[in-house]
């Protein structure tokens, strides 16, 4: 069984539309061509898109994948942190000025917190440890001031 995620960009008052489906690729729906990415048996936790769909960050239970060519190829971008005991990434956001910069929020436990990369996921730095063993549940970058990062956390 394949978990397949389709990422399409469409203008709405609230921003980007994301759709999860199981289907062969590509899929046309609502006047859009959705690009489907399959990851064998893995649950998709979060998706973030930058650079008009060219850069895609995708989190599964096995780690974080990054594509800088619209999903044609993928690189593992979370292996180093996973080796240090960081929990799975459950939320992602991309800096609208620079898609090489992304923010990842991790689940509860040791290593939980908010991480940033400035090089498409090659290196990550924890910038907020979170309260106690709590994790980051959501993260967003302000579209009008990308220096403002909003995140919600649990204790």
C-alpha positions, -999 to 999 in steps of 0.1 A, spaced: 0 0 0 13 35 -9 7 67 10 5 93 -17 4 130 -11 -6 155 -38 6 191 -36 -10 218 -56 -8 255 -53 -40 275 -58 -48 310 -48 -73 312 -19 -79 339 6 -62 316 32 -32 306 10 -21 272 -3 -44 243 -8 -31 208 1 -48 176 -9 -40 141 2 -52 114 -23 -43 79 -34 -42 79 -72 -18 74 -101 2 104 -111 -6 131 -124 -41 140 -114 -61 169 -129 -87 183 -105 -103 217 -102 -83 230 -132 -50 221 -115 -25 194 -122 -16 178 -89 18 162 -86 17 130 -65 46 117 -44 45 81 -31 64 69 0 59 32 6 39 25 37 48 58 54 23 82 70 27 117 58 28 141 88 34 175 72 40 192 39 54 227 31 59 242 -3 81 271 -15 93 287 -47 60 282 -65 60 244 -59 96 238 -69 108 232 -33 88 207 -13 95 196 23 76 164 33 76 148 67 69 111 73 73 89 104 106 78 90 121 113 85 120 144 65 124 145 27 132 175 6 129 181 -31 142 211 -50 129 201 -84 92 198 -78 92 163 -65 112 146 -92 140 136 -68 140 135 -30 168 138 -4 167 127 33 170 159 53 164 148 89 187 118 94 213 136 115 187 149 139 168 115 140 201 99 150 203 123 180 169 112 192 148 140 178 111 130 175 93 130 142 85 163 124 48 171 127 47 206 112 66 225 86 68 261 72 89 277 45 103 312 44 85 330 16 117 350 7 140 320 6 127 284 2 161 271 14 150 283 48 124 261 65 111 255 100 103 221 115 83 215 147 89 181 163 66 160 185 69 156 223 98 140 240 136 144 242 148 166 214 113 182 209 113 218 197 114 241 167 143 237 142 155 258 113 175 250 82 190 276 58 203 251 33 174 229 21 176 206 51 213 197 50 219 212 85 193 219 112 196 239 144 171 238 173 160 274 180 134 267 206 133 237 230 97 239 238 82 239 273 94 209 293 90 178 271 63 194 250 64 195 213 56 220 186 22 214 170 21 241 144 45 267 128 39 295 104 60 322 88 44 356 85 39 364 48 43 402 54 73 399 77 91 366 73 113 374 103 82 367 124 78 330 131 46 318 149 45 284 167 22 266 190 35 243 217 22 217 242 35 209 276 
